[in-house]
Amino acid sequence: MTEAVFRALLDAILILFRRRASSVLRALPAESTAAGADAVAESLFHEVVEHRRLAHSAGVLFLRGQARQHGGDEAWVPRQSPYSRRALRQGLREVPGGLRRGNEAAVQRVLEHHVEAAGRQAVARAVMEAPPDPDGMRKHLDSLEHDLRMFSPSVRKAARRAAAGQAVEEEQKVSRRQAAKEQAKKARKAEKKAEKKRRKAEKKTAEEARPHLETKEERAARRRKALDDAFGKIADRVGEAVEEIESEPHLRQIVQEKAPLAVENLPDRFRRDRQGRRILKAFAWARVVHPGRRGPCGFCAMLAGRGPVYKAQGTAAFAYHYGDRCTVVPVFTSRSWPGKKAAARYAGVYDRVVRGKDLHGAEARSAMDRALRGKRSAQKSAARKERTNG
């Protein structure tokens, strides 16, 4: 499963949740009270829990698909995060504008964030909370297979539609790559042909200038040169391998501490279960921004530009705001992950408009908003300042 299909699955689950929650939201009280928040929480709790289960299953499906793309048989996956009525009541009491009639849209956004958070947490917690025993996953994965069969027809239809679109896009990419390879192959063939022709002409000229046969000493010297060239190429390859090891801290640590590698003592990331299946664990997760019509949010872009740095307890929390459609992607290797190009672009914008001017806090976010959204950001900032000043 690709990141685009994961995002489409979450969107389909949210659409289904809106339909289920609409009847309760139409009966909101006229005034916001604590008792009203408790009543709404009790009415919606089971719906929120059910759709959080679907979102968690979508996140696990995404994790497993990404692990298989990176050569594994399965992914390390966490159990679903616990959720209580208290968490729902607290979220409803903090709705901007209050829990009252006429403010249904804000209430709906808060509820959707609670549902979508389960899918994000499935990926983020997989970095920290992988089970110590690969065989301990089996029962959990069997239950997840059952959960995935419980997706409604509309959710499965949205997933198939997103997957079909992604497949078409991938086919186009493959076609473009094949065309580029064919063109490069033809260019190399023409270059080799021209080189062969040039060498033949040079050889002919050399033979005409020196018609005598090659002596034994000359033949030995030529063979020695060929061996030197071959060993030179091998040395270059070894040097490149050493540079790669030096650039990757975990590879350097393995070489320094465990060389030669002991097959029976591989790192946890490459552990296998009793059936011999390779179980991969993501070493970190990254944020992927899904911008709206007016461009990406500066806050989200700053976090996405950091790349796969979210791995420890202090950085694993997924910060988001209302209207945020960002997703979380597992990162198995720093060489590639979904959204890497966009992260590099956001990092460049951050270096130019924030770090280059030594901005912090709200000023940094406003600078990113202006760089990514232009006039729309200035209008929103002015409206926000007007609301704050009364």
N, C-alpha and C positions, 0 to 999 in steps of 0.2 A: 504494500500500500504506500502510495506517495503522500507527501505533505498536503497536496491539493485535495486529494480524496479525503484525507483526515479532516480538513477544514470543511469540506462539503458534508461529511457525515455529522459533524457538530452542528452545522447550520440546519440540517434536516431534523435533528433531534430537538433543537430549539423551536422550530416551527411546530412540531408535534406538541411540545410542551405549552406553547402559547395557546393552542386550541383547547387543551385540557384545562388551563388555568383561567381562561377568559370568563367562564361563568362565575367563578368566585370573585374575580376582580370587578365585575359589573355590580356586585353587591357591597362595595366598600362603604364604610360609614361616612357621614357628612363631615365629621370632625375626627382628627387623629388622636387616638387615646391608646394607652398601654393595653387595656382590655380588648380593644379592637384589633391590635397587632397580634395578641395571643389567639384570638378567634380565627383570624386569617391564617396564621401559622398552623393551627390545628387542622384547618380545612385543606391546606395545600401540602402538608408534610409528606404524605404518602406519594403524591405526584412528584414532588421534588426528589425524593429518595429513588423512585423508579427511574426517572430520567437521568439522575446522576449515575445509576448503575449502567444505563445505556452509554453514557458519555465515557465512563471508565472502560467499558468493553471496547469502545472505538479507539481509545488511547492504547489499550493493550494490543489490539489488532495492528495498529500503526507501529508499535514497538517491534512486534514479531516480524512484520514485513521489512522494516529497516534492517533488522539483524540478519535476515536471509539475504538481503541485497549485499551485505558485507561478508558473506561466506559462512554464516553460522546456521545452525539448525533451529535454534530457538533463542529467545531473548530472556534476560533476567527481568522479571516483572514483579511489581509489588502488589500486595492486596489492596482492595479499595479503602480509601481514607474513611474513617468513621465520621458519621454525621448525626447530629442530634436536633431535637426540637428547639433547644436553647440557642443553637447557632442560627436557626431560621428566625426565631423571635428577635434576636439581637439585630440581624440584618434588616428586618422589616421596621424596627424602631428607628433605624438610622437612615431611612429612605429620605433623600433630599425633597423637601416640600411636604413631608408627612404622609402618613397612610390614610388618605381621605379620597372622597369622590372627586374626580377631575384630575387626579394625579396618577391615573392608572399606568401611564407609560413609564414613569420613573420606578414604580413598584415592579413592573414587568422586567425592567432592566436589572434590578437587584436580584430578582428570582433567577433570571437567565444566567447571571454571573455565578450563582451558587451551583447551577446545573453544569455549566461549562467548566467550572473549576475542577470537577472530578476527572475530566479528560486530560486537562493540563497536568494535574497532580500525578496521574498514572505515569506520565513520561518523566516528570521532575523527580519523583520519589524512586524511580527505577535506578537512578544514578546513585542514591544513597542507601537504599534498603533492599538490595538484592539478597535473596535467601542464600545462606552459606552452603546448602546442599542442592545440586542440580536436580536430584531425584525428588526433592521435596516440592518441586514445582508441579509435578504431574497431576495431582489431584486438583490443584488450583486451576491449571490450564484446562482440564476436562470440564470444570464448572463454567469457565469462560466460554468454551465452545457452545455450551448450552445457552448461555446468555446471548451470544451472538445470533443464535437462531431465533431469539425472541424479538429481534428488531421488527418494527412494523413494516408493512409493504411500502409505505411512502418513504421511509428511511432507506430501505434497500434499493428502491427505485432511484433515489437521489444519489446513493453511492454508486450504482451502476452507471448513471448518467455522467457523474464526475469521472469515474474510471474510464468510461468510453472516450470522453474528451481528452483525458490525460494520455490514453493510448494513441489517439490520433496525433497528439502533439509529439509523443515519443517517436511514432513512425516517421513523422516529418523530420525530426532531428536525425534519426537514423539515416533517412534518405539523403539529407544534406551532408552528413558525415561520409556516407558512401561515395557521393558525388565528389566531395573534396578529396577523398582517398584516391579515387580513380584519376582525378586530374593530377594529383601529386605523383601518382604512379607513372602516368604518361610523361610528366615532366622529367622524372628521374630516368625513365627509359631513354628519352631523347638526349638527356645530359650524358648518360653512359655511352650512348651511341656516338655522340660527338667526341667524348673523351677517348673512346676506343679508336675512332678515326684519327684523332690528333696523335695518339701514341703510335699508331701504325705509321703515320707520316714521319714522326720523329725517328722511329726505328729504322725506317727506310733510309732517311737522311744519314743517320749514324752509320748504317751498314755501308752506304756509298762512300762516306768519308773514311771509314776504317774497315776495309774489306777483310781483314785477317780474322781468324777464328778465336773464340774465347779461350784463354789459357787456363790451366788448372788453378793457378793462384787467383785469377779473376773470378772463376766459378766459386771457389771457397769464400772469397770476400763477399760475393753477392749473396750467398747463403747465410753468412754471418749477419749481414745487414737485414735480411728478411727475418731472422730470428730475433735480432734486436728490436725491430719494429713490432713484432708480435708481442714480445715481452713488455714493450713500452705501452701497448694498448691494454694489456692485462693490468699493468701497474696503474694506469689511468682509471680503470674500472674499480680496482681495489681502493684507490684514493677517493673516488666518488662514494663508494659504500661507507668508508670511514667518515667522510663528511656528513653523510646522512645519519649515521649513528650519533655523531657529535651534536647534530642539530636536534635530535629527539632525546630528551632527558631520560625517558623510561627505557629506551634501547641502550643508551650509554650505561645506565645503572645495571641492566642485565649483563652486558658485556663485562663490566668491571667486577661484578659480584659473583656471577654464575658461569663465567666462561671456563670450559666449554659448557654449552647449555645441557642441562639434565632433563631429558624428556619426561621423566617421571615427576618432575617438580616444576611444572609450568606455572606461570602466574595465574591468579584466579580468573583474569579476563578470558583465558583460553581453556578453562576447565571443561571437561567432558563428563557426561553422566554415565551410568552403568551400561546404557545401550550404545555408548560411543558417540553420542550426538554432541556437537560442539555448541556450548551455551555461551553466548556473548553478553557482556555487560557494558553498557554505555559508560564512558569515563566522565561525561558531562552532558549538559543539555544547553541548547541555544534557543533564542527567541526569533520567531519569524513574524514579520509585520504584514498585515493584510490591510493596506490603506483604503480609505473611502474615496469618493469622487474628488474631494478637495486635497488629496495627498495624505501622506503619513503624519501621525502625531509626533511631535518632537520628543516627548517623553519616551514613547515606545521606540523611536528610532535610536535614541541614545543607548537604551538598554540592548537593543538588537545589535548595535554596532560593536558591542563588547565581545561578541562571538561566544564560543563555548567555554565560558569562565564559571558557569553555575554548576557547582559540584559539591561544595561543603555545606554544612548545616547553616552557616551564616549567609550563604548566597543562594540557597535553593528555593526560598520563598518566591512565588511568582507574583510580582507587583503588577497590578492592572487597574484600570479606571473604567467608569461607565462608558459603554459604547466601544470598548476595546475588543477587537476580533483577532488579537495575536494568538499564535499557537506555539507549542513547545515541541522541539524536535530532539531526539536522542542523537548524540555524537559519539560514534565508535572510532573515528579517526580524524585527526585535525586536517587531513588533506582535503576532505570533502564532506559536506553535509548540506541538506536542503536549506537554501537561503544564504549560503556563504557569500555569493556575489553581492546580494543586497546589503549584507552586514558590512562588507568592505566599503561599499558606497556610503553608507551611513557613517562609518568611522571616518571617512575622508571629510564629510561635511562637518562632523564634530571637531576634527582637528582644525579645520579652517575657521569656523565661526565661534567656537567655544574655547578650545584649548589655546588657539592662537591669540585670543583676546583676554585670556585668564578670567573667564566668567564662571560663576558658581550658582547653584540653587535655581531659584525661579528665573534669574537672568539667563542662565544656560538653556533652560527649557524654552523660554521666549525666543532666544536667538535661533534655536533649532526649528521652532515653529515658523519663524519668518523665512528661514532659508528653504524650508520644504513646502510651505503653504502660501507664502507671499502675502498679498493684500488681505486674504481671508483671515490670516492670523492676526493682523493688525486690527481688523474689525472686531474679532472676538476679544482681543485684549482690551480694547476700548469699552466694549459692552461689559466685560467682567469688572473693570475698574469703576464703571458707573454704578453697577449693582453694589459693589463693595462700599462706595462712598455714599450710597443712598440718594 
